[in-house]
Amino acid sequence: MLVGLGHVDLVCRDVERSLAFYASVFGPLGLEPPFVVEGERGEPIHYLRFPAAGSGSVGLRQALEEQEFELYAPGLHHLAFAVGSRDDVDAAHANATASGARVLHAPRLWPQYHPEYYATFFSDPDGFRIEVAASRDARL
């Protein structure tokens, strides 16, 4: 039986910069310090863990070459983080702004997703689109 998403790994141009960014944006909201495992090439993979058991993790890996992220190229479009309240969305937005993130959409309601769907969108240091959302319908 499928029970959820275990983890997603992102390939970063500068892992240390990305670790600092995610810690500054999501650390105050409960993101746990990363644990490190060895990848198939012997490289470290830094897994960012969420506070709720069974909620998965995000792995950060060092890129082998310098390359810009392209939003509509095959691959990842965006990564959405679920939070417990609109205040948490607002806090993530403030943390991202303070960290120098490029804000794509300030926090607001997105009724086309769900009547109570409240979210913000910004880019991480590699240009990955990050969404932070609070919704009564946790399936999105």
C-alpha positions as CSV (number, residue, x, y, z in Angstrom):
1,M,0.0,0.0,0.0
2,L,1.3,3.4,-0.9
3,V,1.6,5.6,2.2
4,G,3.2,8.9,0.9
5,L,6.3,10.5,-0.5
6,G,9.5,9.5,1.3
7,H,12.0,12.0,0.0
8,V,13.0,14.3,-2.9
9,D,16.6,15.1,-3.7
10,L,17.6,18.4,-5.2
11,V,20.9,18.9,-7.0
12,C,22.4,22.3,-5.9
13,R,25.2,24.4,-7.3
14,D,26.5,25.1,-3.8
15,V,25.2,22.7,-1.1
16,E,26.5,24.8,1.8
17,R,24.7,27.9,0.5
18,S,21.5,25.9,0.0
19,L,21.7,24.3,3.5
20,A,22.1,27.8,5.0
21,F,19.1,29.1,3.0
22,Y,16.7,26.3,3.9
23,A,17.8,26.5,7.6
24,S,17.1,30.2,7.7
25,V,13.7,29.9,6.0
26,F,12.4,26.8,7.6
27,G,14.4,26.3,10.8
28,P,12.2,28.7,12.7
29,L,9.2,26.6,11.6
30,G,10.6,23.4,13.0
31,L,12.8,22.0,10.2
32,E,15.3,19.6,11.9
33,P,19.1,19.7,11.3
34,P,20.1,17.6,8.3
35,F,21.4,14.1,8.6
36,V,24.0,13.0,6.0
37,V,24.2,9.8,4.1
38,E,26.6,8.7,1.4
39,G,25.2,8.8,-2.2
40,E,25.9,6.3,-5.0
41,R,29.0,8.4,-6.1
42,G,30.3,8.6,-2.6
43,E,29.0,12.1,-2.2
44,P,27.3,13.4,0.9
45,I,23.5,13.8,0.7
46,H,22.2,16.2,3.3
47,Y,18.6,15.3,4.2
48,L,16.4,18.0,5.7
49,R,13.9,16.4,8.0
50,F,10.4,17.6,8.9
51,P,9.3,17.5,12.5
52,A,6.3,15.2,12.0
53,A,7.1,11.5,11.8
54,G,6.6,10.0,8.4
55,S,6.4,13.4,6.6
56,G,9.4,12.8,4.4
57,S,12.6,14.7,3.8
58,V,14.4,16.8,1.2
59,G,17.9,15.8,0.2
60,L,20.5,18.3,-1.0
61,R,23.3,17.1,-3.3
62,Q,26.2,18.9,-4.9
63,A,25.9,19.4,-8.7
64,L,28.7,18.0,-10.9
65,E,28.5,21.0,-13.2
66,E,27.3,24.6,-13.2
67,Q,23.9,24.8,-14.8
68,E,20.9,27.1,-14.3
69,F,17.5,25.6,-13.3
70,E,14.9,25.9,-16.1
71,L,11.3,26.0,-14.8
72,Y,9.6,24.3,-17.8
73,A,12.4,21.9,-18.8
74,P,11.7,18.3,-18.1
75,G,12.1,17.6,-14.4
76,L,11.0,19.4,-11.2
77,H,8.6,22.3,-11.6
78,H,8.3,23.3,-7.9
79,L,8.5,21.9,-4.4
80,A,5.6,22.6,-2.0
81,F,6.1,22.6,1.8
82,A,3.0,22.2,3.9
83,V,2.7,24.3,7.1
84,G,0.0,24.4,9.8
85,S,-1.3,27.9,9.5
86,R,-1.4,31.1,7.5
87,D,0.9,32.6,10.1
88,D,3.4,30.0,9.2
89,V,3.1,30.9,5.5
90,D,3.7,34.5,6.4
91,A,6.7,33.6,8.6
92,A,8.2,31.5,5.8
93,H,7.7,34.5,3.4
94,A,9.4,36.9,5.8
95,N,12.3,34.5,6.4
96,A,12.7,33.9,2.6
97,T,12.7,37.7,2.0
98,A,15.2,38.3,4.8
99,S,17.4,35.6,3.2
100,G,17.4,37.4,-0.1
101,A,15.1,35.0,-1.9
102,R,13.4,36.2,-5.1
103,V,9.7,36.3,-4.1
104,L,7.4,35.2,-7.0
105,H,4.1,35.5,-5.2
106,A,3.5,37.1,-1.8
107,P,1.2,35.2,0.5
108,R,-2.4,35.1,-0.6
109,L,-5.4,32.9,-1.1
110,W,-5.4,30.6,-4.2
111,P,-9.1,29.6,-4.4
112,Q,-8.5,27.8,-7.7
113,Y,-6.7,25.1,-5.7
114,H,-9.0,25.0,-2.7
115,P,-11.2,27.7,-1.1
116,E,-8.9,28.0,1.9
117,Y,-5.5,27.4,0.1
118,Y,-3.1,30.1,1.3
119,A,0.4,30.1,-0.1
120,T,3.5,32.0,-1.1
121,F,6.1,31.2,-3.8
122,F,9.8,32.1,-3.9
123,S,13.0,30.8,-5.5
124,D,15.8,29.1,-3.6
125,P,19.5,30.0,-4.4
126,D,19.5,27.7,-7.4
127,G,16.3,29.1,-8.8
128,F,14.1,26.2,-7.7
129,R,10.5,27.4,-7.2
130,I,9.5,26.8,-3.6
131,E,5.8,27.0,-2.4
132,V,4.8,27.2,1.2
133,A,1.1,26.5,1.7
134,A,-1.5,26.1,4.5
135,S,-4.7,24.4,3.4
136,R,-7.5,22.4,5.1
137,D,-7.2,20.0,2.2
138,A,-3.8,18.5,2.8
139,R,-3.9,16.5,-0.5
140,L,-2.5,19.5,-2.4
